């Protein structure tokens, strides 16, 4: 990302990390929150009614857009800090556990090791 920024791309593209060595490149002003707002408008729902799950900095605009946000347990520190809740890792049924933390489903049984 530093090379793209130094080359001047940051001025007209949205650059965010989606993995340690993977950068999302979108038109300026377009991010995950853009898609969520459009989808919610089609469904007739407000952003406050939405829940976002994420693990990397490219999820932060989505977290800011939604009423509640859940960071995966192995998520980037900035994502965990911005989240309403932090759940377990994906490998440890974190998505289901996050839904349970929100009261949307019963607590899942843990898989045997």
JOZI-V781272 format. One record per residue. N is the residue number from 0. SS is DSSP state (a for helix, b for strand, c for the rest). Layout:
# JOZI-V781272
N;SS  N;SS
This chain:
# JOZI-V781272
0;c  1;a  2;a  3;a  4;a  5;a  6;c  7;c  8;a  9;a  10;a  11;c  12;b  13;b  14;b  15;b  16;b  17;b  18;b  19;c  20;c  21;b  22;b  23;b  24;b  25;b  26;b  27;c  28;c  29;c  30;c  31;a  32;a  33;a  34;a  35;a  36;a  37;a  38;a  39;a  40;a  41;a  42;a  43;c  44;c  45;c  46;a  47;a  48;a  49;c  50;b  51;b  52;b  53;b  54;c  55;c  56;a  57;a  58;a  59;a  60;a  61;a  62;a  63;a  64;a  65;c  66;c  67;b  68;b  69;b  70;b  71;c  72;c  73;c  74;c  75;c  76;a  77;a  78;a  79;a  80;a  81;a  82;c  83;c  84;b  85;b  86;c  87;c  88;c  89;a  90;a  91;a  92;c  93;a  94;a  95;a  96;a  97;a  98;a  99;a  100;a  101;c  102;c  103;c  104;c  105;c  106;c  107;c  108;c  109;c  110;c  111;c  112;c
